[in-house]
Amino acid sequence: MSIHVQYPLWCSEGLATAFETARPAAPFGPGVEFPPRRERFRRLLQKDLILPLRELVALDRVPRAHGLTVPVIYNQSYALATWLARHRAEELRQYLLSMRAEEPGRPSPARQLQLFEQAFGEVERLEAEWLANEWQTLRNEVVWKGGGAPVPPGGDPR
């Protein structure tokens, strides 16, 4: 990452939170879940409180909307960054390289979205794939624990 370019929050804070750990002697990083952060994201997902990905990828500072925004941005950024590191590592690498190549300063929200889509493809398609994976993982965990499957916003999970 370059100190001369303002990265969007999903990237800077998502990668930072992906390295949180309660046990520094144990493995940690984007390939290892940090359960408190993961659980907070899942609660937001189940309550349909996450931001549209198109909005999240263009934010480079926390909006002054309301108190819920900060936890949403940080927990959703954690979930997105860890998912991209695991499932789209090469695209994430290309994205980081393209950000390093940007002119010094703060890219506009439109430019942030453009860079994101150049690396990962159309944002709504990626969002659908990512969230489908998150819902499937959540359903698998609930079924494994012997509970009923949660229903995603807008309909039956089957």
MOPEDA-V207117 format. One record per pair of residues at least 24 apart in sequence whose ideal C-beta (glycine too) atoms are under 8 Angstrom apart, sorted by the first residue. I is the first residue (numbers start at 1). J is the second residue. D is the distance in Angstrom with one decimal. If there is no record, write none. Layout:
BEGIN
{{I & J & D} {I & J & D}}
END
This chain:
BEGIN
{{1 & 96 & 6.7} {1 & 99 & 7.1} {1 & 100 & 7.0} {2 & 99 & 7.0} {2 & 100 & 4.8} {2 & 102 & 7.7} {2 & 104 & 8.0} {4 & 104 & 3.9} {4 & 105 & 7.6} {5 & 99 & 5.8} {5 & 100 & 7.1} {5 & 102 & 4.8} {5 & 103 & 7.8} {5 & 104 & 6.4} {5 & 105 & 7.0} {5 & 106 & 7.9} {5 & 107 & 7.1} {6 & 60 & 5.0} {6 & 105 & 6.9} {6 & 106 & 4.0} {6 & 107 & 6.9} {7 & 60 & 7.0} {7 & 99 & 6.1} {8 & 56 & 7.9} {8 & 57 & 5.9} {8 & 58 & 6.5} {8 & 59 & 5.8} {8 & 60 & 5.1} {8 & 112 & 5.0} {8 & 116 & 7.8} {9 & 56 & 7.6} {9 & 59 & 4.9} {9 & 60 & 6.3} {9 & 61 & 7.1} {9 & 62 & 7.0} {9 & 73 & 5.6} {9 & 77 & 6.0} {10 & 56 & 5.2} {10 & 57 & 5.7} {10 & 59 & 7.1} {10 & 73 & 7.7} {10 & 76 & 7.4} {10 & 77 & 4.3} {10 & 80 & 5.5} {10 & 81 & 6.7} {11 & 77 & 7.7} {11 & 81 & 7.0} {11 & 95 & 7.7} {11 & 96 & 7.7} {11 & 99 & 7.3} {13 & 73 & 7.0} {13 & 74 & 5.6} {13 & 77 & 4.8} {13 & 78 & 7.8} {14 & 77 & 3.5} {14 & 78 & 5.7} {14 & 80 & 5.6} {14 & 81 & 2.9} {14 & 82 & 7.6} {15 & 81 & 5.2} {17 & 74 & 6.0} {17 & 75 & 7.9} {17 & 77 & 6.6} {17 & 78 & 4.0} {17 & 81 & 7.3} {18 & 78 & 6.1} {18 & 81 & 5.0} {18 & 82 & 5.0} {18 & 85 & 6.8} {20 & 78 & 7.9} {30 & 81 & 6.6} {30 & 82 & 4.8} {30 & 85 & 3.6} {30 & 86 & 6.8} {31 & 82 & 8.0} {31 & 85 & 7.0} {31 & 86 & 6.5} {33 & 82 & 7.5} {34 & 78 & 7.4} {37 & 74 & 8.0} {37 & 75 & 6.1} {37 & 78 & 4.7} {38 & 78 & 7.6} {38 & 79 & 7.2} {40 & 71 & 6.7} {40 & 75 & 4.5} {41 & 75 & 4.2} {41 & 76 & 6.2} {41 & 78 & 6.3} {41 & 79 & 4.3} {41 & 134 & 8.0} {42 & 134 & 7.7} {42 & 138 & 5.9} {44 & 71 & 7.5} {44 & 72 & 5.9} {44 & 75 & 5.9} {44 & 76 & 6.8} {45 & 79 & 7.9} {45 & 131 & 7.5} {45 & 134 & 6.1} {45 & 135 & 7.6} {45 & 138 & 7.3} {46 & 138 & 7.6} {46 & 150 & 5.7} {48 & 153 & 4.0} {50 & 76 & 5.0} {51 & 76 & 6.2} {52 & 127 & 7.3} {53 & 80 & 7.5} {53 & 123 & 5.3} {53 & 124 & 7.4} {53 & 126 & 6.8} {53 & 127 & 3.8} {53 & 130 & 7.5} {54 & 113 & 6.7} {54 & 123 & 5.0} {54 & 124 & 7.0} {54 & 127 & 7.6} {56 & 80 & 7.2} {57 & 112 & 6.1} {57 & 113 & 5.9} {57 & 116 & 4.4} {57 & 123 & 6.5} {58 & 109 & 3.7} {58 & 110 & 7.4} {58 & 112 & 4.5} {58 & 113 & 5.0} {58 & 116 & 8.0} {59 & 109 & 7.6} {59 & 112 & 7.9} {60 & 106 & 6.1} {60 & 107 & 7.6} {60 & 109 & 7.6} {60 & 112 & 6.7} {79 & 134 & 6.7} {80 & 130 & 6.7} {83 & 130 & 5.5} {83 & 133 & 6.7} {83 & 134 & 7.4} {84 & 120 & 7.5} {87 & 133 & 7.2} {88 & 120 & 6.3} {91 & 119 & 5.0} {91 & 120 & 5.1} {92 & 119 & 7.4} {94 & 119 & 4.9} {95 & 119 & 3.6} {95 & 120 & 6.8}}
END
